[in-house]
């Protein structure tokens, strides 16, 4: 037995999908490219996918740096004393 359509009547798929492009990323997918959706604020901070990749590679390099011994926070002088 077929399950009833759960889509609410106010959602018109013809309207929602009118600007969609079928297979837009199919070739990249076949090439093995990973697609990642960035939040708008992140995407606006980078001019290109190459810039995003460069920033992520830098993060990966920084993560490999040896950590020094854990330091305690510097003591601030208390202006009341």
C-alpha positions in Angstrom: 0.0 0.0 0.0 1.3 3.5 -0.9 1.8 6.0 1.8 -0.2 9.2 1.6 1.6 12.4 0.4 2.8 14.2 3.5 3.5 17.5 1.7 1.4 20.3 3.0 -1.0 21.8 0.5 0.4 25.3 0.8 3.8 24.1 -0.6 3.7 24.1 -4.4 6.7 22.2 -5.7 6.3 23.7 -9.1 6.9 27.1 -7.5 9.6 26.0 -5.1 11.6 24.2 -7.7 11.1 26.5 -10.7 14.6 28.0 -10.5 16.3 24.7 -9.8 18.8 23.2 -12.2 18.7 19.4 -12.4 22.2 17.8 -12.2 23.9 21.2 -11.5 26.7 19.5 -9.5 26.5 16.0 -11.1 29.9 16.3 -12.9 31.7 17.5 -9.8 30.1 14.7 -7.8 31.3 12.1 -10.4 34.8 13.6 -10.1 34.8 13.0 -6.4 34.5 16.6 -5.3 33.0 17.2 -1.9 30.4 19.9 -1.8 29.9 21.9 1.4 27.3 24.5 2.0 28.7 27.5 3.7 26.7 29.8 5.9 26.1 33.2 4.2 28.4 35.1 6.5 31.2 32.7 5.9 30.7 32.6 2.1 30.7 36.5 2.0 34.1 36.5 3.7 35.9 34.6 0.9 36.1 35.7 -2.7 36.4 32.2 -4.2 36.6 28.5 -3.5 40.4 28.7 -3.7 40.4 31.3 -0.9 38.3 29.0 1.3 40.6 26.1 0.6 43.7 28.1 1.4 42.2 29.2 4.7 41.2 25.7 5.6 44.7 24.4 4.7 46.2 27.1 7.0 43.9 25.8 9.9 45.1 22.3 9.2 48.7 23.4 9.4 48.1 25.4 12.6 46.5 22.4 14.1 49.8 20.4 13.6 51.9 22.9 15.5 53.3 21.5 18.7 51.6 22.8 21.7 53.7 24.4 24.4 53.1 23.7 28.1 49.9 25.0 29.3 50.4 28.5 30.6 48.4 30.1 33.3 46.7 33.4 32.4 48.7 36.5 33.3 47.7 38.0 36.5 46.1 41.4 36.1 46.9 44.1 38.7 44.0 45.0 40.8 43.4 48.8 40.6 41.9 48.7 44.1 45.2 47.6 45.7 
